[in-house]
């Protein structure tokens, strides 16, 4: 867990003590968690991703066991004006990275009140003697100019395209999602619906569970996912205890705030497809989907997706955020719209930085030498 004691080479100040008007600091893992949580949640109003929230960071605890963690912050008076949680594995070759990025493969970013506050982090980035690897951040992130400044004269910076994050911009037309597709697709939808109805009574629901209802419904949802190809692939929540603990904590916190949403397609009362998501910043964020392979012929995941889009448009939400990556089944079927992302790596002029640069350079050279498919 990230807590709140200053650890920036100077004496530690209590959170309530006077602080310089603008100051970069590294908040260590002891101190006042309530103050930190309140400050973090205040900054979330300007965030772009639910992965930037304090609830997300707090739920990561079991996934980061054994990692060294730092919280890079800018303090303005007695408040936090910018923050970025980073971590790294033990070992001399380990790189700093955004907390949770490797474990969950979702995009993230710096939280800050403004560009000037982000810029104040430059000194902290300059102090990192190990390379920093940010696998997916927005292409227009305020981290980019900060890192360029931090590396000037002290190392190299690599910025390359990363898998974008797919999304669907919602408007009134999505209240009838089938109408957004051509005649062939609409025919496919009707055929799938008839096949589902031939198996029993079909119902759809999008629920806002209370904390008391949460665990039973969450267990039902991950049980659906476990009856899919994801179990054998090892990506089902139910087969990974640590990831299950993360999602249970994260979504339970969202349920406590009334933000968690759980959708089911049921046939004769049995859940055969599910979606786990939340409402945040006026958007629907889809984290997990799954369907029971026994019902695959009626395309339950597609039918539930149509329901979820119809429901989200009816709530007048701005967009339907699919998270993950722009896989072929998304771009060919649902949307080609996305948030552009980049992969950023720093190589400070230190032994660790030069070793990382040589290692990455060898990989890039090998990739360039491989024959391309015609």
C-alpha positions in Angstrom: 0.0 0.0 0.0 1.2 3.5 -0.7 1.1 5.7 2.4 2.3 9.2 3.2 5.6 9.9 4.8 8.0 12.2 2.9 11.2 10.4 1.9 13.0 12.7 -0.5 16.4 13.1 1.1 15.1 15.7 3.6 13.6 15.3 7.0 10.1 13.8 7.0 7.2 16.3 7.5 3.9 15.3 8.8 1.1 15.8 6.3 -0.4 18.7 8.3 3.0 20.5 8.6 3.8 23.5 6.5 5.2 22.4 3.1 7.0 24.5 0.6 4.7 26.0 -2.1 5.9 23.5 -4.7 8.0 20.5 -3.8 8.7 17.1 -5.4 8.8 14.2 -3.0 8.8 10.4 -2.8 6.1 9.2 -0.4 7.4 6.1 1.4 5.3 3.2 2.6 4.6 4.6 6.1 2.6 7.5 7.4 -1.0 8.7 7.2 -3.0 6.6 4.7 -6.2 8.6 5.2 -4.6 11.8 4.2 -3.0 10.2 1.1 -6.3 8.5 0.1 -8.2 11.8 0.4 -5.6 13.7 -1.6 -5.5 10.9 -4.3 -9.3 10.8 -4.6 -9.4 14.6 -5.0 -7.0 14.4 -7.9 -9.0 11.7 -9.6 -11.6 14.3 -10.8 -9.0 15.3 -13.4 -8.0 11.7 -14.3 -8.6 9.9 -17.6 -8.5 6.3 -16.6 -10.0 4.3 -13.7 -6.5 2.8 -13.4 -5.3 6.1 -12.0 -7.6 5.9 -9.0 -6.7 5.2 -5.4 -9.1 2.3 -5.3 -7.2 0.7 -8.2 -3.8 1.2 -6.5 -5.0 -0.1 -3.2 -6.4 -3.3 -4.8 -3.1 -4.0 -6.4 -1.4 -4.9 -3.1 -1.5 -8.7 -3.5 -0.2 -8.4 -7.1 2.8 -6.3 -6.0 4.1 -8.5 -3.2 7.9 -8.4 -3.1 8.1 -5.3 -5.3 9.8 -2.2 -4.3 7.3 0.7 -4.5 7.6 4.4 -4.8 5.0 7.2 -5.1 6.4 10.2 -6.9 4.6 13.3 -5.9 4.5 17.1 -6.2 3.3 18.8 -3.0 1.8 22.3 -3.1 1.3 23.8 0.3 -0.3 20.9 2.3 -1.8 19.1 -0.8 -0.7 16.7 -3.4 -0.7 18.4 -6.9 0.7 15.4 -8.9 1.4 11.8 -8.4 2.6 8.7 -10.1 2.9 5.2 -8.4 5.8 3.2 -9.7 7.4 -0.2 -8.7 10.1 -2.6 -9.7 11.0 -6.2 -9.0 14.1 -7.0 -7.0 17.3 -7.6 -8.8 19.9 -5.4 -10.4 18.3 -5.6 -13.9 14.8 -4.7 -12.8 13.3 -1.5 -14.3 10.9 1.0 -12.7 7.4 0.8 -14.2 3.9 2.0 -13.5 2.3 -0.1 -10.8 0.0 -2.7 -12.2 1.0 -2.3 -15.8 2.6 -5.7 -16.2 0.1 -7.5 -14.0 -3.1 -6.3 -15.8 -1.9 -4.9 -19.2 -4.1 -1.8 -18.9 -3.1 1.8 -19.8 -2.4 4.3 -17.1 -1.0 7.8 -16.6 0.2 10.5 -14.2 -2.4 12.3 -12.1 -1.9 16.0 -11.8 -3.6 19.3 -11.5 -1.8 21.0 -14.3 1.3 20.9 -16.6 3.4 23.0 -14.2 2.7 20.5 -11.4 3.7 17.6 -13.7 6.9 19.5 -14.7 7.9 19.6 -11.0 8.4 15.8 -11.1 11.4 16.3 -13.4 13.9 16.3 -10.5 12.5 13.0 -9.2 12.8 11.3 -12.6 16.4 12.6 -12.8 17.2 10.9 -9.5 16.1 7.5 -10.8 19.4 5.5 -11.5 17.5 2.7 -13.1 15.6 2.8 -16.4 11.8 3.5 -16.4 9.5 1.4 -18.6 5.9 2.7 -19.3 4.2 0.2 -21.5 1.0 2.1 -22.4 0.3 5.7 -21.7 -1.8 8.2 -23.7 0.1 9.6 -26.7 -0.6 13.1 -25.4 0.3 12.4 -21.7 1.9 15.2 -19.7 4.6 12.7 -18.7 6.2 12.9 -22.1 7.6 16.5 -21.9 8.6 15.8 -18.2 10.6 12.8 -19.2 12.2 14.6 -22.1 13.3 17.3 -19.8 14.5 14.8 -17.2 16.6 12.8 -19.7 18.2 15.9 -21.3 21.9 15.5 -20.8 21.3 12.5 -18.4 20.1 9.7 -20.7 18.1 8.7 -23.7 14.3 8.5 -24.1 12.5 6.1 -26.4 8.9 6.8 -27.4 7.3 4.2 -29.7 3.7 3.3 -30.6 1.9 1.0 -28.2 -1.4 -0.9 -28.7 -4.2 1.6 -28.7 -7.2 1.3 -26.4 -10.5 0.7 -28.2 -13.7 2.7 -27.4 -17.1 3.4 -28.8 -18.5 7.0 -28.7 -22.1 6.8 -27.6 -25.0 8.8 -28.9 -28.7 8.4 -29.2 -28.3 6.0 -32.2 -26.8 3.4 -29.8 -30.1 3.0 -28.1 -30.8 0.7 -31.1 -27.3 -0.8 -31.5 -28.4 -3.2 -34.2 -29.2 -0.3 -36.5 -25.5 0.6 -36.5 -24.7 -2.5 -38.5 -25.3 -3.6 -42.0 -28.1 -6.0 -43.1 -25.8 -9.0 -42.9 -24.8 -8.3 -39.3 -28.4 -7.6 -38.3 -29.4 -10.9 -39.8 -26.6 -12.6 -37.7 -27.9 -10.9 -34.6 -31.5 -12.1 -35.2 -30.2 -15.7 -35.9 -28.2 -15.7 -32.7 -31.2 -14.5 -30.7 -33.5 -17.2 -32.2 -30.9 -19.8 -31.3 -30.8 -18.5 -27.7 -34.6 -18.4 -27.4 -34.8 -22.0 -28.7 -32.8 -23.0 -25.6 -35.1 -21.4 -23.1 -36.3 -18.0 -21.8 -33.7 -15.3 -22.5 -33.3 -12.4 -20.1 -30.7 -9.6 -19.8 -29.8 -7.5 -16.8 -27.3 -4.8 -15.8 -27.0 -4.7 -12.0 -25.6 -2.3 -9.5 -24.9 -4.6 -6.6 -24.8 -3.4 -3.0 -21.8 -4.4 -1.0 -23.8 -7.1 0.7 -24.9 -8.5 -2.7 -21.5 -8.2 -4.3 -19.6 -11.4 -3.5 -22.3 -13.8 -4.6 -22.9 -12.0 -7.9 -19.1 -11.7 -8.5 -18.6 -15.4 -7.9 -21.4 -16.2 -10.3 -19.8 -14.0 -13.0 -16.3 -15.4 -12.7 -17.9 -18.9 -12.7 -19.3 -18.1 -16.2 -15.9 -17.0 -17.4 -14.3 -20.2 -16.0 -16.6 -22.2 -18.3 -14.9 -20.7 -21.3 -11.7 -21.1 -23.3 -10.1 -18.7 -20.8 -9.7 -21.5 -18.2 -7.4 -23.5 -20.4 -5.6 -20.4 -21.5 -5.0 -19.4 -17.9 -6.6 -16.0 -18.3 -9.8 -16.7 -16.4 -10.0 -14.8 -13.1 -11.0 -17.9 -11.1 -7.8 -19.8 -12.0 -5.4 -17.0 -10.7 -5.8 -16.4 -7.0 -3.9 -13.1 -6.9 -5.8 -11.6 -9.8 -9.1 -12.8 -8.4 -8.2 -11.0 -5.1 -7.3 -7.9 -7.0 -10.6 -7.8 -9.0 -12.7 -8.7 -6.0 -11.1 -5.8 -4.0 -11.3 -3.3 -6.8 -14.9 -4.1 -7.8 -16.1 -4.3 -4.2 -14.7 -0.8 -3.6 -16.6 0.4 -6.7 -19.7 -1.3 -5.5 -19.4 0.6 -2.2 -19.3 3.8 -4.2 -22.2 2.7 -6.4 -20.0 2.6 -9.5 -19.8 -1.2 -10.2 -21.9 -2.7 -13.0 -22.5 -6.4 -13.6 -24.3 -7.6 -16.7 -25.7 -11.1 -17.3 -27.4 -12.9 -20.2 -29.5 -15.7 -18.7 -31.2 -18.6 -20.3 -33.9 -20.1 -18.1 -32.3 -18.3 -15.2 -28.8 -19.6 -15.8 -26.0 -17.1 -16.5 -24.4 -17.9 -19.8 -22.6 -14.6 -20.5 -21.3 -11.8 -18.2 -19.6 -8.4 -18.2 -17.7 -6.8 -15.3 -17.4 -3.0 -15.6 -17.9 0.3 -13.8 -19.2 3.8 -14.4 -16.4 6.4 -14.0 -16.0 9.9 -15.3 -19.3 9.7 -17.3 -18.1 6.6 -19.2 -18.7 2.8 -19.1 -15.4 0.9 -18.6 -15.5 -2.8 -19.5 -12.9 -4.8 -17.7 -13.9 -8.4 -18.1 -16.2 -10.4 -20.4 -16.9 -14.1 -20.6 -19.4 -16.7 -21.8 -20.2 -20.3 -21.2 -18.8 -22.3 -24.1 -21.7 -24.7 -23.9 -23.9 -22.0 -25.4 -21.4 -20.7 -28.0 -23.7 -21.4 -31.0 -26.0 -18.6 -29.9 -23.2 -16.1 -29.6 -24.1 -15.1 -26.0 -21.2 -12.6 -25.7 -22.4 -10.7 -28.8 -26.0 -10.6 -27.6 -24.9 -9.3 -24.2 -22.7 -6.7 -25.8 -25.7 -5.4 -27.7 -27.6 -5.2 -24.5 -24.8 -3.4 -22.7 -24.4 -0.8 -25.5 -28.1 -0.2 -25.5 -28.1 0.2 -21.7 -25.1 2.5 -21.7 -26.6 4.8 -24.4 -29.8 4.9 -22.4 -27.8 6.2 -19.4 -26.5 9.0 -21.6 -22.9 8.0 -21.0 -20.2 9.6 -23.2 -18.5 6.4 -24.3 -18.2 2.6 -24.0 -14.5 2.0 -23.1 -13.4 -1.6 -24.0 -9.9 -1.3 -22.4 -7.6 -4.1 -23.3 -6.1 -3.8 -26.8 -7.6 -3.3 -30.3 -7.8 -7.0 -31.2 -9.2 -8.1 -34.6 -12.6 -9.1 -33.2 -13.1 -5.6 -31.9 -11.8 -3.6 -34.9 -13.6 -5.8 -37.5 -16.9 -6.0 -35.6 -17.5 -3.2 -33.0 -15.3 -0.2 -33.5 -12.1 1.2 -35.0 -12.2 4.2 -32.8 -9.5 4.2 -30.0 -7.3 6.2 -27.7 -3.7 6.4 -29.1 -1.0 5.1 -26.7 2.7 5.0 -26.7 5.4 2.9 -25.0 8.1 5.0 -23.2 11.4 3.8 -22.0 14.2 5.8 -20.3 17.9 4.9 -20.4 19.8 7.0 -17.8 23.6 7.2 -18.2 24.2 4.6 -15.5 25.3 1.0 -15.6 21.7 -0.2 -15.3 20.5 2.2 -18.0 23.3 1.2 -20.5 22.6 -2.5 -19.9 18.9 -1.9 -20.6 19.7 0.0 -23.7 22.0 -2.7 -25.1 19.4 -5.4 -24.3 16.5 -3.5 -26.0 18.7 -2.5 -28.9 19.6 -6.2 -29.6 15.9 -7.0 -29.5 15.0 -4.2 -31.9 17.8 -5.1 -34.3 16.7 -8.8 -34.3 13.1 -7.8 -35.1 14.2 -5.6 -38.0 16.2 -8.5 -39.5 13.3 -10.8 -39.5 11.5 -11.3 -42.9 8.2 -9.5 -43.1 5.1 -11.3 -44.4 4.2 -10.2 -47.9 
